[in-house]
């Protein structure tokens, strides 16, 4: 079992998917490989430090979180050897090529990424939107071995068959208005790990996010204080999703961008702490219609 997270920033994964990944690990044991791909250099996310200092600190924080959470992470590298600029990500051939290469190399069973927000009246974070669009555009090309050999000529004679993963959207805090989801995972049993790993990103939760006014976060005094703040934030997420009684959860929406699973496959592969939106039959029918 290989599960891959592709997201924009150094601290995105911990807030939307780490709990589910850890429950995957607990279910599948040593057979489970987990990896997070960060698609920007992290240099824009501070108001006092220089770009280079900010990028170095955030990379160090991500390494601390990954060690604590026992997952692999990789900073996306474009064909020219650089990493994309935070805040200025673009869906161009270089980004598509880099994602194509890293997905083919890892060969995930499940790939998680942000959703595409289509309502023009809703605000977006450019980097989140671009990552979502890029994953959608690259999905069919994952098993097209010569698609980006102009960018990666050394791959041209390596026509290896690569399975296309099931592609699933995260819940995105930047999305406003009506929010839908197919299922959620109750992550209460691993919430302490989420708190500990996310607390590693101190330059963000103690400095940048409160300063910029993101998510109405107050500066935590310590990890215990952060536990309380994050607990309230996750219960607020439950309210947005009309999940009563409120739970600590991570929510997901299936796509037909990649491989379409059967309902039975989801039940077999995913952690047992799964909560379906509306009813199971609605999801079965959607999956069946995509598989026809």
DRENZA-593199 format. One record per residue (C-alpha): x, y, z. Coordinates in pm, whole numbers, padded with zeros to 5 digits, always signed. Layout:
# DRENZA-593199
XYZ...
//
This chain:
# DRENZA-593199
+00000+00000+00000+00152+00331-00116-00019+00661-00035+00102+00997-00165+00007+01350-00061+00071+01633-00306+00015+01978-00163+00139+02332-00197+00310+02425+00129+00529+02282+00401+00250+02279+00663-00050+02174+00452-00031+01796+00495-00039+01798+00873-00371+01985+00878-00563+01778+00623-00421+01427+00587-00166+01320+00848-00424+01153+01071-00565+00942+00790-00216+00846+00672-00125+00733+01024-00443+00522+01044-00351+00370+00706-00017+00276+00859-00182+00123+01164-00410-00084+00942-00153-00201+00685+00159-00205+00904+00499-00236+00739+00329-00281+00400+00231+00089+00401+00460+00353+00246+00369+00718+00301+00509+01021+00122+00431+01393+00104+00533+01614-00189+00563+01989-00121+00528+02194-00439+00666+02535-00332+00991+02659-00176+00829+02812+00135+01016+03141+00103+00719+03380+00106+00557+03272+00433+00692+03528+00676+00675+03901+00743+01008+03966+00923+01266+03719+00794+01436+03719+00454+01317+03483+00184+01622+03258+00216+01600+03241+00595+01228+03168+00580+01274+02887+00328+01552+02727+00533+01351+02743+00858+01040+02596+00700+01237+02313+00540+01386+02233+00882+01041+02243+01045+00904+02004+00783+01192+01764+00844+01117+01769+01218+00749+01698+01154+00827+01416+00910+01063+01252+01159+00805+01275+01435+00525+01149+01209+00746+00887+01044+00660+00984+00686+00881+01063+00389+00868+01407+00232+01015+01561-00080+01042+01918-00202+00934+01915-00566+01217+01986-00808+01151+02125-01154+01341+01995-01459+01598+02278-01422+01676+02173-01064+01494+02458-00888+01181+02446-00673+00868+02647-00760+00820+02987-00595+00566+03002-00315+00274+03229-00401+00359+03230-00772+00295+02869-00870+00181+02824-01231+00034+02526-01417+00298+02512-01688+00479+02227-01859+00764+02237-01607+00531+02182-01309+00340+01911-01495+00664+01736-01591+00796+01745-01234+00474+01600-01094+00464+01334-01370+00815+01223-01279+00767+01209-00901+00434+01025-00927+00575+00770-01170+00875+00711-00945+00665+00649-00632+00377+00458-00803+00109+00534-00539-00212+00338-00495-00385+00651-00361-00295+01012-00436-00438+01296-00224-00441+01661-00334-00642+01984-00289-00977+02033-00465-01039+02262-00762-01262+02551-00660-01480+02639-00959-01714+02908-00822-01564+03243-00932-01720+03414-00630-01518+03202-00387-01170+03303-00282-00874+03072-00340-00510+03032-00246-00330+03039-00582-00085+02765-00488-00359+02527-00371-00563+02585-00686-00264+02535-00915-00163+02209-00745-00518+02079-00785-00532+02179-01152-00190+02032-01219-00275+01695-01064-00597+01680-01264-00415+01763-01587-00134+01516-01525-00356+01224-01417-00404+01067-01760-00037+01125-01843+00096+00920-01551+00105+00611-01772+00219+00795-02086+00594+00724-02062+00716+00970-02326+00491+01262-02235+00765+01468-02071+01081+01324-02218+01172+01665-02365+01206+01778-02002+01355+01445-01888+01539+01295-02189+01690+01017-01979+01340+00870-01942+01279+00829-02316+01383+00464-02341+01221+00364-02010+00870+00268-02120+00765+00121-01788+00396+00057-01730+00278+00264-01431-00061+00214-01269-00276+00522-01234-00367+00588-00869-00705+00663-00719-00704+01044-00682-00882+01197-00384-00935+01562-00287-00867+01693+00060-01098+01931+00241-00953+02280+00185-00981+02544+00459-00953+02817+00195-01282+02709+00035-01585+02905+00154-01956+02856+00096-02118+02516+00052-01870+02233+00111-01935+01875+00008-01747+01556+00080-01789+01184+00016-01649+01050+00340-01451+01152+00646-01207+00971+00873-01241+00997+01250-00886+01087+01358-00946+01130+01732-00724+00833+01818-00422+00996+01646-00503+01360+01718-00210+01396+01959+00027+01307+01673-00135+01572+01450-00090+01829+01726+00275+01737+01779+00366+01734+01409+00182+02056+01324+00341+02227+01626+00679+02170+01459+00578+02443+01210+00626+02712+01474+00727+02987+01229+00379+02951+01082+00147+02885+01375+00321+03125+01615+00430+03400+01377+00309+03408+01018-00050+03276+01030-00157+03495+01325+00010+03798+01165-00156+03750+00827-00489+03671+00994-00527+03323+00844-00789+03092+00995-00840+03325+01297-00553+03157+01479-00426+03299+01806-00062+03258+01904-00028+02940+02114+00173+02969+02434+00288+02608+02422+00195+02270+02273-00087+02217+02525-00236+02551+02425-00196+02456+02058-00378+02127+02129-00679+02325+02256-00671+02568+01962-00647+02292+01703-00918+02090+01876-01156+02386+01839-01052+02427+01476-01130+02065+01392-01469+02079+01565-01543+02391+01359-01462+02183+01049-01725+01929+01157-01981+02208+01182-01899+02328+00829-01961+01974+00704-02288+01942+00900-02151+01644+01089-02343+01607+01416-02230+01524+01676-01908+01706+01590-01597+01491+01561-01227+01531+01504-01204+01435+01139-01041+01471+00799-01279+01490+00502-01229+01373+00144-01395+01375-00197-01332+01108-00461-01256+01208-00819-01258+01028-01152-00930+01195-01251-00740+00870-01207-00837+00512-01138-01193+00471-01008-01216+00227-00717-01505+00007-00624-01688+00078-00302-01566-00256-00170-01205-00157-00244-01243+00158-00034-01377-00040+00259-01093-00288+00231-00813-00032+00198-00919+00261+00416-00910+00277+00796-01222+00148+00966-01289+00491+01121-01468+00595+00798-01785+00809+00805-01987+00841+00486-02171+01156+00387-02546+01102+00338-02547+00728+00274-02325+00457+00136-02557+00387-00156-02508+00734-00303-02132+00684-00314-02169+00334-00461-02386+00471-00740-02143+00752-00818-01849+00513-00840-02046+00267-01051-02146+00543-01295-01781+00646-01335-01672+00287-01397-01920+00225-01682
//
